[in-house]
Amino acid sequence: MRSAARCPPPIWDGDHLLFATEDRGDVPVHRIPADGIGEVQTLLGGSRVVSAHDLAAGTLAFVASTVSALPEVFVRDADGTERQLTTLGAAFHAAVPTAVPEQITVPSPAGDGDVDAWIVKPPGVREGDSVPVLLSIHGGPMTQYGNSWFDEFQLWAAAGYAVVYCNPHGSTGRSEAWLRSIRTPEAAEHPGTGWGGIDADDVLAVLDAALAREPSFDPDRVGVLGGSYGGFLTSWLVGHTDRFAAACSERAVNNLASEEWSADVAGTFRHELVREAPRRPAARDHLGPPVAEELISRR
């Protein structure tokens, strides 16, 4: 089970190509003529994430999840009729209530569009309650939170936390300009703000909107957390604002130089950021703090 939506590979079907896209939290499946002439037809749409699909004899089998239901296997017949083949999650859902996320949009401070965001309320919240809040930041950064069931958010909500998450600038499911906006300012083409710029502004704007929308959310008990790039932005935020009561920087890319020379994905972030290769770290560099010095402002 994943929170970030992923696209299955394309499938050739004679004169057509079937392919999935990431689209503002959804993962639909489309069909287009192989020669590129003609309209794109959406075969599988709706507020859901299609995580796998295959085609045989005109029948499209697929796996899909929504924010309120675990993944199940479905088929789409040639006439467009959909049928659910499995109920693997039925017993679980009968025993464990789901805190259904509410999707909202928040204007980006950059002024170039709305940020897609979700709010999960813990069960049983009453008027006058004071609810702690967790702001979750996805990794990637070029991926997206999606309209699928995610166990971590459900566990946190069941423990009494409200959960806020979003797809800031740099996430997939939007335009190329949205993606490129977090490239390094030194990029020769399409420079951006770098990490900790427009993306940080977006997640803070979403948090502000959630707090304004939900009077029960306690602004003095807000935690921030994320993994990989989400860990980087978590570390950056706690170094540049005092508004978080707690933070968890998970498996974080806090030092791009040491990541470049030691990680199994060496070079990935450098190419995404369009920055020059960092110098090879000296042995003494590994003895310093795990968070790069430039992340934390000196106050």
Buried (B, 14 or more C-beta within 10 A) or exposed (E): EBBBBBBBEBBEBEEBBBBBBBBBBBBBBBBBEEEEEEEEEEBBEEBBBBBBBEBEEEEBBBBBBBBBBBBBBBBBEEEEEBEEEEEEBEEEBEEEEBBBBBBBBBEBBBEBBEBBBBBBBBEEBEEEEEBBBBBBBBBBBBBBBBBBBBEBBBEBBBEEBBBBBBBBBBBBBBEEEBBBBBBBEEBEEEBBBBBBBBBBBBBBBBBBBBBEEBEBBBEEBBBBBBBBBBBBBBBBBBBBEEBBBEBBBEEBBBBBBBBBBEEEEEEBBBEBBBBEEBEEBEEEEEEEEEBBEEBBEEE
